[in-house]
Amino acid sequence: NAGVTQTPKFQVLKTGQSMTLQCAQDMNHEYMSWYRQDPGMGLRLIHYSVGAGITDQGEVPNGYNVSRSTTEDFPLRLLSAAPSQTSVYFCASRLSRRSGANVLTFGAGSRLTVL
Amino acid sequence: AQKVTQAQTEISVVEKEDVTLDCVYETRDTTYYLFWYKQPPSGELVFLIRRNSFDEQNEISGRYSWNFQKSTSSFNFTITASQVVDSAVYFCALSESGYSTLTFGKGTMLLVSP
């Protein structure tokens, strides 16, 4: 099992460019989510999905779009990158959408720099 | 709303010292789950433990132990006889029952020097 796979691992963008961070899981997990990690801020939830076709906003959703067309994939889109979006991004999934007890499995992270 | 506070931003100890990382949480739910994750310098997030709100037994796993106290809304993590390999950022996190997201504290960076 690959678990949660994120691509790319590193990306440098210029202000105003768009890009998509890819996230795929092969564990048939219902729930998927995106976090960003900034120094001194911990991990903050951007968007999450409780199943194909269902997404919702987290704590810091502005500037990001998501969609969930399949159970396996949950891409994060930056439509017009800003320097404030420089961060490390983590995708995470868990088995059940209904249970907060399930452990989140994280991808390896994607480091994004916006110049 | 759920909230997790890790007041210690950074802790420095010398190898073999014991160290306790504090975690205080807030929730209105009676059923909730507390987690600790470790993030070593390599950057990945590693699950350490989950505790549900109905189980206040302390847990020990090797040099690691966790003290859950509902009366003070705390879920503290102690490393006994710390080692250099314990150097990492440690995150405490909380989720509630049902359709709940996982809320993290800001993390505590632990530096263990030889």
HADDOCK unambig.tbl for C-alpha pairs under 7 A between the chains (distance, minus, plus):
assign (segid A and resid 40 and name CA) (segid B and resid 106 and name CA) 6.10 0.50 0.50
assign (segid A and resid 41 and name CA) (segid B and resid 106 and name CA) 5.09 0.50 0.50
assign (segid A and resid 42 and name CA) (segid B and resid 104 and name CA) 6.55 0.50 0.50
assign (segid A and resid 42 and name CA) (segid B and resid 105 and name CA) 5.97 0.50 0.50
assign (segid A and resid 42 and name CA) (segid B and resid 106 and name CA) 3.71 0.50 0.50
assign (segid A and resid 42 and name CA) (segid B and resid 107 and name CA) 5.66 0.50 0.50
assign (segid A and resid 43 and name CA) (segid B and resid 104 and name CA) 5.96 0.50 0.50
assign (segid A and resid 43 and name CA) (segid B and resid 106 and name CA) 6.95 0.50 0.50
assign (segid A and resid 97 and name CA) (segid B and resid 99 and name CA) 6.02 0.50 0.50
assign (segid A and resid 98 and name CA) (segid B and resid 98 and name CA) 4.70 0.50 0.50
assign (segid A and resid 98 and name CA) (segid B and resid 99 and name CA) 4.61 0.50 0.50
assign (segid A and resid 99 and name CA) (segid B and resid 97 and name CA) 6.10 0.50 0.50
assign (segid A and resid 99 and name CA) (segid B and resid 98 and name CA) 5.06 0.50 0.50
assign (segid A and resid 99 and name CA) (segid B and resid 99 and name CA) 6.24 0.50 0.50
assign (segid A and resid 100 and name CA) (segid B and resid 33 and name CA) 6.85 0.50 0.50
assign (segid A and resid 100 and name CA) (segid B and resid 95 and name CA) 5.31 0.50 0.50
assign (segid A and resid 100 and name CA) (segid B and resid 96 and name CA) 5.61 0.50 0.50
assign (segid A and resid 100 and name CA) (segid B and resid 97 and name CA) 5.26 0.50 0.50
assign (segid A and resid 100 and name CA) (segid B and resid 98 and name CA) 6.03 0.50 0.50
assign (segid A and resid 100 and name CA) (segid B and resid 99 and name CA) 6.66 0.50 0.50
assign (segid A and resid 100 and name CA) (segid B and resid 100 and name CA) 5.27 0.50 0.50
assign (segid A and resid 100 and name CA) (segid B and resid 101 and name CA) 6.81 0.50 0.50
assign (segid A and resid 101 and name CA) (segid B and resid 33 and name CA) 5.87 0.50 0.50
assign (segid A and resid 106 and name CA) (segid B and resid 45 and name CA) 6.36 0.50 0.50
assign (segid A and resid 108 and name CA) (segid B and resid 44 and name CA) 5.31 0.50 0.50
